[in-house]
Every structure is written in structure tokens, then in C-alpha cells.
Amino acid sequence: MTRPVLHDYFRSSAAYRVRIALNLKGIDYDSRPVNLAEGAQQAAAYRALNPQGLVPMLEIDDLRLTQSLSIAVYLDQKYPEPMLMPRDPADGAHVRAMALAVACDIHPLNNLRVLKYLKSELGQEQAAIDRWYAHWVVEGLVALEAMAAPRAGAFLFGNAPTLADVCLVPQLYNARRFSVPLDPYPTLRRADEAASALPAFAAAHPDRVAQEEVAK
Ligand SMILES: N[C@@H](CCC(=O)N[C@@H](CS)C(=O)NCC(=O)O)C(=O)O
């Protein structure tokens, strides 16, 4: 297969999910940085590739795939081992619910364009924006802790990483960046620690990606 190309940004938690998924599946890829801080996602050339003007975007198997969870599910269907989604429908629904709780109910409210809109269009001070950020993260993590605890093992579901952990680790990285305390979430912290120790997760970490960019 032609080497996949990931349109990526080191601090993007959605792109971080895809880096983890690619690494777990053992798929080598080239990274093409899209500098979100400089607005490169808005450039006409990039929007022609991804009309949403968001990262990640993955070129693979002659396809252009967008939306991190859609990409992860594609990879899981095409390259089934190790599995990201339990094949049992009930277990799969549980894992998908946890992944979606992060990807649909926490992350979009705190995305760069939303925080920028609060500041530039609605004139909010940084303190109010930080409160907004913390409010939605805390509400989301409280719920995720309660969802995960009954069926968690070392990871959010059982003793191997799933799509739920692929979403959790970037979200907690983000929460730490914004100094959100994580003490109230023992199940989430345990899964984060177990996952972060795996090479697939460690290699996808924003610090590692940034270092590799500098080294190029
Ligand atoms: N639901 C999308 C979210 C993608 C997304 O929001 N990406 C962010 C970075 S994490 C982005 O490109 N933001 C650019 C901007 O806000 O202008 C996914 O999961 O792929």
C-alpha cells in the first residue's frame, strides 16, 4: 500500500486519537503538519482536501478520510488486530458510548474555534473562557468516570485498550494543559496511566510529535 499521510497537528486531540490508532495497528505513515495556531486549516488548499477545515485528515488506500472516530473505525474494520471495538454488540455499544462521551460531548465545546469565538466574537475575557473550558471538561469527566467504573479493568473497558482509551488519553492531556484537577477520576487516571505506558500511545504524544518535527 502507498504510505498513508496524516494531516496532523501535534496538540490536536482529534489528530492524537488517530496517531494512537495508527500506531496500535502498526501502520507506518507520514505526518503532514497543519499549523492550527497559524490558521493553516483555513487555507484554500487544505479546505479543498477537507471542507471542514479541521484536522485530522488521513490519506490511506486511495481515500481521504476525515473525522477521527470514523477513521479509527475504518482502521479497525480494515486491520482487525488488535481490536479497538469489542465485537460483542453490547460491549461495543458500551465502548462506543464512552468514546462518544469524549469526542461528541466534551471535545467540541472546547475546540480551538469555539474558544476563539468566545474571545473574538463574544468579547469574553480569558478568565471566563477558562471557566467555560473547565466547566465542560469537569461535567464530562464526572459522567465518564461513572460510566467507566463498573466495567473497567486496567483500561476503560477490561484489560486491553479500546477506542474509549484512544479518546481518553488525548482528552486528559488537554485537561492537564488547562490545569483541570484529575484527582476525582481514579478509573480514568488508571486507564490513562496504563495506556500511556504502551509504546503506541507514547509515540503519539504531542511532545514526541513536536520533537520529531523540530528534528526534521
Ligand atoms: N470531530 C472532529 C473534530 C476535529 C477537530 O475539531 N479538530 C480540531 C483540532 S482538535 C481542529 O482542527 N480545529 C481547528 C479549528 O478549530 O480551527 C474529529 O473527531 O476529527
The ligand as an SDF file (V2000), in Angstrom:
LIG
                    3D

 20 19  0  0  0  0  0  0  0  0999 V2000
  -14.9860   15.7400   15.2780 N   0  0  0  0  0  0  0  0  0  0  0  0
  -13.7190   16.0140   14.6520 C   0  0  0  0  0  0  0  0  0  0  0  0
  -13.0920   17.1610   15.3620 C   0  0  0  0  0  0  0  0  0  0  0  0
  -11.8790   17.6640   14.6220 C   0  0  0  0  0  0  0  0  0  0  0  0
  -11.3860   18.9350   15.2680 C   0  0  0  0  0  0  0  0  0  0  0  0
  -12.1720   19.6370   15.9050 O   0  0  0  0  0  0  0  0  0  0  0  0
  -10.1010   19.2240   15.1000 N   0  0  0  0  0  0  0  0  0  0  0  0
   -9.5670   20.4070   15.7040 C   0  0  0  0  0  0  0  0  0  0  0  0
   -8.2660   20.1280   16.4240 C   0  0  0  0  0  0  0  0  0  0  0  0
   -8.5360   19.0300   17.7750 S   0  0  0  0  0  0  0  0  0  0  0  0
   -9.2760   21.4390   14.6410 C   0  0  0  0  0  0  0  0  0  0  0  0
   -8.8330   21.1150   13.5610 O   0  0  0  0  0  0  0  0  0  0  0  0
   -9.5350   22.6940   14.9760 N   0  0  0  0  0  0  0  0  0  0  0  0
   -9.2670   23.7680   14.0900 C   0  0  0  0  0  0  0  0  0  0  0  0
  -10.0280   24.9780   14.4660 C   0  0  0  0  0  0  0  0  0  0  0  0
  -10.7180   24.9440   15.4960 O   0  0  0  0  0  0  0  0  0  0  0  0
   -9.9370   25.9480   13.7190 O   0  0  0  0  0  0  0  0  0  0  0  0
  -12.8350   14.7690   14.7240 C   0  0  0  0  0  0  0  0  0  0  0  0
  -13.0160   13.9730   15.6470 O   0  0  0  0  0  0  0  0  0  0  0  0
  -11.9800   14.5810   13.8450 O   0  0  0  0  0  0  0  0  0  0  0  0
  1  2  1  0
  2  3  1  0
  2 18  1  0
  3  4  1  0
  4  5  1  0
  5  6  2  0
  5  7  1  0
  7  8  1  0
  8  9  1  0
  8 11  1  0
  9 10  1  0
 11 12  2  0
 11 13  1  0
 13 14  1  0
 14 15  1  0
 15 16  2  0
 15 17  1  0
 18 19  2  0
 18 20  1  0
M  END
$$$$
